[in-house]
Amino acid sequence: MADSHSQSLVAKHALLDAQILTETRRPRPDEIILHALKKQKLKLKETIARLTT
């Protein structure tokens, strides 16, 4: 896996994690947004795992 590509995926994963945390800390988190963010994060995690093995 290309190092810059790997770093980009890891950075996107961290950004999604931060967005999820921000949304969950709101007084009334939007469950639809949370679901979409978590789904994106899982797909990235799977991609990273596939590329690193």
Secondary structure as a PSIPRED ss2 file (coil, helix, strand):
# PSIPRED VFORMAT (PSIPRED V4.0)

   1 M C   1.000  0.000  0.000
   2 A C   1.000  0.000  0.000
   3 D H   0.000  1.000  0.000
   4 S H   0.000  1.000  0.000
   5 H H   0.000  1.000  0.000
   6 S H   0.000  1.000  0.000
   7 Q H   0.000  1.000  0.000
   8 S H   0.000  1.000  0.000
   9 L H   0.000  1.000  0.000
  10 V H   0.000  1.000  0.000
  11 A H   0.000  1.000  0.000
  12 K H   0.000  1.000  0.000
  13 H H   0.000  1.000  0.000
  14 A H   0.000  1.000  0.000
  15 L H   0.000  1.000  0.000
  16 L H   0.000  1.000  0.000
  17 D H   0.000  1.000  0.000
  18 A H   0.000  1.000  0.000
  19 Q H   0.000  1.000  0.000
  20 I H   0.000  1.000  0.000
  21 L H   0.000  1.000  0.000
  22 T H   0.000  1.000  0.000
  23 E H   0.000  1.000  0.000
  24 T H   0.000  1.000  0.000
  25 R C   1.000  0.000  0.000
  26 R C   1.000  0.000  0.000
  27 P C   1.000  0.000  0.000
  28 R C   1.000  0.000  0.000
  29 P C   1.000  0.000  0.000
  30 D C   1.000  0.000  0.000
  31 E H   0.000  1.000  0.000
  32 I H   0.000  1.000  0.000
  33 I H   0.000  1.000  0.000
  34 L H   0.000  1.000  0.000
  35 H H   0.000  1.000  0.000
  36 A H   0.000  1.000  0.000
  37 L H   0.000  1.000  0.000
  38 K H   0.000  1.000  0.000
  39 K H   0.000  1.000  0.000
  40 Q H   0.000  1.000  0.000
  41 K H   0.000  1.000  0.000
  42 L H   0.000  1.000  0.000
  43 K H   0.000  1.000  0.000
  44 L H   0.000  1.000  0.000
  45 K H   0.000  1.000  0.000
  46 E H   0.000  1.000  0.000
  47 T H   0.000  1.000  0.000
  48 I H   0.000  1.000  0.000
  49 A H   0.000  1.000  0.000
  50 R H   0.000  1.000  0.000
  51 L H   0.000  1.000  0.000
  52 T H   0.000  1.000  0.000
  53 T C   1.000  0.000  0.000
